[in-house]
Amino acid sequence: MTDQGTQGTSHGPGGAVADSVDRRTLLRGSALAGAGVLAAGCSTAQAEIPSPKAAPNSARFDPRNWESIRAQFSLTRRYAHFSAFMLASHPAPVSAAIKHFRDGLDSFPQQYGLGMDDFRRSDDVRKALAGYIGTKAEQIALTDSATMGIGMVYAGLRLRAGDEVVTTEHEFYSTHEALRLRAQADGVVVRTIKLHDDPARASADQLVARLKAAITAKTRVVAVTWVYSSTGLKLPVKQVAAALAEINRRRDEQERVLLCVDGVHGFAAEDVTMQDLGCDFFMTSTHKWLFGPRGTGFVWGGPEAWARFQPVVPSFSMPAFTGWLTGRPPTGAPGDLATPGGYHSFEHRWALAKAVEFHQAIGKARVAARIRSQSDRLKEGLAGLGHVRLVTPRSAELSAGIVCCAVEGLKPEEVVGRLFEKHRISAAETPYRESFVRFGPSIVTDPREVEQVIRAMATLR
Ligand SMILES: Cc1ncc(COP(=O)(O)O)c(C=O)c1O
């Protein structure tokens, strides 16, 4: 276990890692891959705006048929897409919704996109997300990415100099960097622990015990990831939450430890609600496993979490504008007030509801089961190859869709290059200090392609 002090960790880019992770690795791993003025926002000229065509669903879309689902994507069929979860390709209904809103905006942005139109459509998006994660729309802030949500939460939490954030050395860059910036700004102390020595042999009890042991009287936040993109390990978030609840029972409200989770690789890959997870803040993008519009995401927070958060970017929400116009501090839905304002690529944001609908038409549980059966088979196949070391745990308890491995005698980028060039398989190397080969079976891959990966990996002896 390491205590990194107020200057954050040495693991983020800019530290030792930057030297050892070359630029090519970062790029190939795809790691770095409205309001108007309220008073004028309610349009009187609405009727004159040419109405864009209703967003059509593809006539051939049969959500019970996996081939039909795959056919909604215009991904090239020349490759098997085991990295598609990193940045979404838009399925046909989402593309159609984006086009629908873009046509409206292009026809008359000042009338179509601003004021009440945005409030209404953004509310529809919040409601769709709330239904999907089993929570309330008012607790959801819309963002453009997981990184934006992570940055917002760690910058906006009400913490004092000397308060501690416990995080792990396994986090993605976004969490490490957000915490480094926070520590630099006001003396919040970031303590970085190692959750496990070998992810493949980790146990839920050991993961929880290490986190619990790191909590001190000064700890106010635990900053972790649900499914680690470094190894594919899935943190048993519910058990971590239960361990923290035990500690929190003995603490005053302001001193309780908040559990903040980067949920990006579990969201829309696992069939859970926020209640199932039991965390306080959940940050994700919706342009990964949900295959939602690129440049969309959200933060969900429970009431106690939002009460300890101070927005960092002015929202373009009704209460914030009203507060500004009347000279009174805004009151209103916390998610609305925390949503960063400014004009956005609204056609993408508003089309997010369609992505949720697309996913729900297939069925959350069916999507999760489809991902699980492919990743289970992939892990089984890889584990049977003598020259491959599986890094991701085998159990459903400690893994989700991501499958990471190492190949004896080959660097991850060599493996990824050979798979791409010789076998038409798109995989990635992980952009971390210790890099692995990473696959993400999803709704755009199928069991035959999983067998193709296993066969291809068998040739890399
Ligand atoms: C664990 C993890 N969190 C966050 C991100 C960044 O997500 P976004 O592109 O939505 O900011 C990534 C990778 O892209 C990731 O692997």
The ligand as an ORCA input file, in Angstrom:
! r2SCAN-3c Opt
* xyz 0 1
  C     -12.053      3.231    -16.797
  C     -12.230      4.362    -17.749
  N     -12.814      5.501    -17.317
  C     -12.997      6.549    -18.129
  C     -12.625      6.510    -19.452
  C     -12.854      7.718    -20.312
  O     -14.175      7.721    -20.788
  P     -14.704      8.964    -21.605
  O     -14.155      8.842    -22.979
  O     -16.182      8.828    -21.642
  O     -14.256     10.175    -20.912
  C     -12.000      5.339    -19.961
  C     -11.550      5.171    -21.352
  O     -11.853      5.793    -22.286
  C     -11.803      4.255    -19.085
  O     -11.217      3.125    -19.516
*
